[in-house]
Amino acid sequence: MIGKLQSNKAKEAVKLFDYIHSLDSQKLADKLSKHQVSLKKNLKYFIQVNVGNEIQKSGIPVGELDLFYNYCKNEINLNIVGLMVIPPNDNNPEKYFKSLNELNKSLALQDLSMGMSADYIKAIEHGATFIRVGSFIFGQRS
């Protein structure tokens, strides 16, 4: 599952997906954990980090990441495999990719979900293991 996930859709997401790339709040984490237990599934999660501190974007602020990660991992037993970012649209995504890679390493996580059709090569250069290239596959949105 890539994209914003509303907490009221968490049960359906747990039924349908193996990965959630947009874990962005404690409320959502709690719902996913509850449904995962009841459905006897063990999904893999990427914590969405708001590295640009953009008000219009979802994600955990960098300053709250350690606390949120520890809550998810140790208190509600979510399988956090990596971090995810959608960098600000300022024509310099590399500094955000580098920052997220460093945060990922500090948590000893294996995977990084970052990079889209316009910047995936730079994301891969900075350690991305999952990229999102929808417009390359499906074309630009109209």
C-alpha positions, 0 to 999 in steps of 0.5 A: 500500500502506497499513499495516504491510508486513513485509519478507518481503512486499516482493516481492509489494508491489512487484509489486502496488502503485505507492505504499508509504505505510509505509516504516519501516525500513532492512531494508524499504527494502533489500528493496524496493529489491532487488525493485524493481530485479529487477522493473524497477519504480519505486515511489513511497514515503512514509517513515513518521515516528514523530513521537510517539515511541510505542514501539507504533508503527512509523516512523522517529524524527524524529532519524533521518529525515535519515539514513534519507532520504539513505540511501533516496534516494542509496544505494539509489535509492528514489523518496521522494515524501513523509512519512507519519504516524499521530499519537498518539491524544491528541485534538490531531493538529494539532501532529503534522500541523504538525510533519510538514509542516515536516519534509516541507518541510525535505526538499523533498518534494512529498506528505504522507500524513496524516489519517484519517476522524476528522481528515482536514480538519485534515490537509488544512489542514496540507498533506496531499495523501493522506488515509486515510478507510477507515472513512468508505467501509467503515464502522467495524471491528467 
